[in-house]
């Protein structure tokens, strides 16, 4: 939990000091015409598939969906991790190989800031400015934690409850922090559940 809080504090600091351009060193200049699902596995913590219980009752009232490690191929870019835009959407390995055509670009400043931060740290893809201040390339565990935050905040956007980072930065940070804390709680409970059902504890 302390580790998650320190990462959230880092987000507060870099948002106040570094421009967004300090993070992603590479990317596309425009949205691709289509993407193709490469793989879609249940996100697992402690060997158990994760059902996401959010900090927001708006999300939880819709349901407690599974979270997926969704990998897609993007023309002109390559393979990358993706998120489900709709909370009631269905992902899974049955759709491997399926192509989705571009519909509309999600151009929300708050989501763009958060996702740029998460993707850059996940792939260690920083500009010279980011490298100069020693931004960290996360391991798989912390990348998974933050992708749960990213997925939750994507659903905040879907339901129209994500706060604007420009007009209400503190409120937006608190939303992200709340989901960060909840992701850590979910992970800890999942690990405890796995341990309780292990052969050593039967």
DOTOR-16866 format. One record per residue (C-alpha): x, y, z. Coordinates in Angstrom, 3 decimals, padded with zeros to 6 digits. Layout:
! DOTOR-16866
MILO      east     north        up
MILO         X         Y         Z
...
END
This chain:
! DOTOR-16866
MILO      east     north        up
MILO   000.000   000.000   000.000
MILO   002.859   002.413   000.810
MILO   004.338   001.668  -002.596
MILO   001.041   002.576  -004.296
MILO   000.799   005.819  -002.356
MILO   004.354   006.774  -003.344
MILO   003.505   006.164  -006.994
MILO   000.399   008.299  -006.682
MILO   002.436   011.061  -005.085
MILO   004.836   010.769  -008.010
MILO   001.901   011.296  -010.349
MILO   000.955   014.462  -008.466
MILO   004.515   015.740  -008.701
MILO   005.125   015.006  -012.361
MILO   001.773   016.476  -013.364
MILO   002.818   019.698  -011.722
MILO   006.381   019.741  -013.029
MILO   006.749   017.794  -016.255
MILO   004.840   018.348  -019.480
MILO   002.947   015.381  -020.861
MILO   005.536   015.201  -023.628
MILO   008.123   014.026  -021.091
MILO   006.524   010.598  -021.017
MILO   005.699   008.797  -024.251
MILO   008.698   008.917  -026.545
MILO   006.989   007.161  -029.446
MILO   003.442   006.859  -030.691
MILO   001.044   007.475  -033.555
MILO   000.156   010.900  -034.871
MILO  -003.457   009.837  -035.424
MILO  -005.806   007.019  -034.501
MILO  -005.353   003.784  -036.508
MILO  -008.064   002.704  -038.933
MILO  -008.388  -000.606  -037.080
MILO  -006.830  -002.793  -034.411
MILO  -006.687  -006.582  -034.147
MILO  -006.988  -008.543  -030.922
MILO  -003.836  -010.560  -030.416
MILO  -004.654  -012.178  -027.069
MILO  -006.997  -011.679  -024.142
MILO  -006.292  -013.416  -020.865
MILO  -007.926  -012.929  -017.504
MILO  -005.740  -010.707  -015.365
MILO  -004.601  -012.874  -012.492
MILO  -003.212  -012.030  -009.083
MILO  -002.040  -014.951  -006.992
MILO  -003.170  -017.272  -009.781
MILO  -006.821  -016.195  -009.519
MILO  -008.802  -014.229  -012.096
MILO  -009.587  -010.732  -010.872
MILO  -013.093  -009.332  -010.540
MILO  -012.722  -005.609  -010.103
MILO  -014.458  -003.943  -007.182
MILO  -014.065  -000.214  -007.712
MILO  -013.838   002.644  -005.234
MILO  -016.812   004.195  -007.047
MILO  -020.341   002.956  -006.337
MILO  -021.305   004.058  -009.860
MILO  -018.997   001.388  -011.273
MILO  -019.936  -001.263  -008.719
MILO  -023.672  -000.742  -009.271
MILO  -023.193  -001.785  -012.899
MILO  -021.420  -004.972  -011.856
MILO  -018.115  -006.529  -010.836
MILO  -016.531  -007.457  -014.165
MILO  -013.433  -009.501  -014.779
MILO  -010.363  -007.547  -015.811
MILO  -008.426  -008.710  -018.867
MILO  -004.854  -008.418  -020.030
MILO  -005.863  -007.392  -023.529
MILO  -003.136  -007.322  -026.171
MILO  -003.797  -005.825  -029.601
MILO  -001.839  -005.253  -032.801
MILO  -001.899  -001.644  -033.957
MILO  -000.904  -000.966  -037.591
MILO   002.177   001.210  -037.770
MILO   002.930   000.719  -034.085
MILO   002.941  -002.947  -033.110
MILO   001.639  -004.865  -030.129
MILO   000.382  -003.055  -027.048
MILO  -001.972  -003.468  -024.129
MILO  -005.535  -002.231  -024.510
MILO  -008.536  -001.422  -022.330
MILO  -012.248  -002.161  -022.613
MILO  -014.162   001.042  -023.367
MILO  -017.464  -000.333  -022.087
MILO  -017.958  -001.838  -018.654
MILO  -020.478  -004.350  -019.993
MILO  -018.357  -005.151  -023.017
MILO  -017.202  -008.706  -023.544
MILO  -013.560  -009.567  -023.983
MILO  -011.895  -012.945  -023.984
MILO  -009.732  -015.344  -025.986
MILO  -012.724  -016.229  -028.177
MILO  -012.207  -012.923  -029.973
MILO  -008.518  -013.501  -030.728
MILO  -007.841  -012.482  -034.308
MILO  -010.894  -010.227  -034.453
MILO  -010.435  -006.819  -036.060
MILO  -012.172  -003.685  -034.796
MILO  -012.532  -000.687  -037.073
MILO  -011.993   002.819  -035.712
MILO  -015.164   004.501  -034.431
MILO  -014.230   007.598  -032.491
MILO  -011.221   008.870  -030.596
MILO  -011.483   009.264  -026.845
MILO  -010.098   012.751  -026.465
MILO  -010.482   013.353  -022.750
MILO  -007.612   015.304  -021.180
MILO  -007.830   013.569  -017.797
MILO  -007.785   010.107  -019.333
MILO  -005.021   011.091  -021.724
MILO  -002.805   012.286  -018.836
MILO  -003.381   009.122  -016.800
MILO  -002.947   006.685  -019.696
MILO   000.182   008.421  -020.981
MILO   001.646   008.136  -017.476
MILO   000.710   004.447  -017.147
MILO   001.755   003.353  -020.634
MILO   005.084   005.181  -020.424
MILO   005.963   003.572  -017.079
MILO   004.729   000.140  -018.211
MILO   006.878   000.076  -021.339
MILO   009.712   002.279  -020.037
MILO   009.109   004.582  -022.973
MILO   010.208   008.069  -021.945
MILO   011.528   011.123  -023.700
MILO   014.900   012.599  -022.749
MILO   013.123   014.834  -020.224
MILO   011.554   011.823  -018.550
MILO   014.814   009.888  -018.496
MILO   016.616   012.908  -017.052
MILO   014.521   012.814  -013.872
MILO   014.820   009.026  -013.550
MILO   011.246   007.949  -014.294
MILO   010.817   004.278  -013.455
MILO   010.082   001.317  -015.725
MILO   007.560  -000.690  -013.677
MILO   007.660  -004.435  -013.173
MILO   004.670  -006.601  -014.190
MILO   003.015  -006.485  -010.769
MILO   002.832  -002.690  -010.592
MILO   001.920  -002.431  -014.232
MILO  -001.051  -004.743  -013.561
MILO  -002.090  -002.677  -010.532
MILO  -002.029   000.517  -012.563
MILO  -003.820  -001.038  -015.525
MILO  -006.659  -001.871  -013.149
MILO  -006.699   001.833  -012.263
MILO  -006.647   002.689  -015.973
MILO  -009.538   000.327  -016.649
MILO  -011.589   001.779  -013.824
MILO  -010.907   005.350  -014.922
MILO  -011.883   004.421  -018.484
MILO  -015.240   003.381  -017.072
MILO  -015.396   006.670  -015.144
MILO  -015.167   008.322  -018.545
MILO  -017.838   006.016  -019.983
MILO  -020.249   006.914  -017.162
MILO  -019.428   010.630  -017.282
MILO  -017.990   010.891  -013.763
MILO  -014.283   011.451  -014.459
MILO  -013.176   014.850  -013.154
MILO  -011.328   017.364  -015.298
MILO  -007.616   017.453  -014.550
MILO  -007.322   021.101  -015.565
MILO  -010.194   022.592  -013.563
MILO  -010.143   020.119  -010.658
MILO  -006.699   018.566  -010.492
MILO  -006.927   017.597  -006.821
MILO  -010.291   015.940  -007.371
MILO  -008.984   013.994  -010.347
MILO  -005.902   012.879  -008.425
MILO  -008.136   011.712  -005.572
MILO  -010.261   009.693  -008.007
MILO  -007.165   007.987  -009.408
MILO  -005.715   007.537  -005.903
MILO  -008.956   005.979  -004.699
MILO  -008.846   003.426  -007.489
MILO  -005.141   002.866  -006.840
MILO  -005.830   002.077  -003.197
MILO  -008.748  -000.147  -004.201
MILO  -006.592  -002.019  -006.719
MILO  -004.068  -002.764  -003.963
MILO  -006.872  -003.955  -001.678
MILO  -008.226  -006.184  -004.448
MILO  -004.762  -007.622  -005.068
MILO  -004.159  -008.284  -001.376
MILO  -007.526  -010.023  -000.949
MILO  -006.879  -012.103  -004.060
MILO  -003.503  -013.226  -002.715
MILO  -004.988  -014.072   000.689
MILO  -007.765  -016.066  -000.984
MILO  -005.208  -017.998  -003.013
MILO  -003.164  -018.773   000.101
MILO  -006.242  -019.986   002.011
MILO  -006.948  -022.565  -000.697
MILO  -003.386  -023.722  -001.195
MILO  -002.520  -027.341  -000.187
MILO  -000.489  -026.125   002.767
MILO  -003.532  -024.473   004.309
MILO  -006.111  -027.194   003.783
END
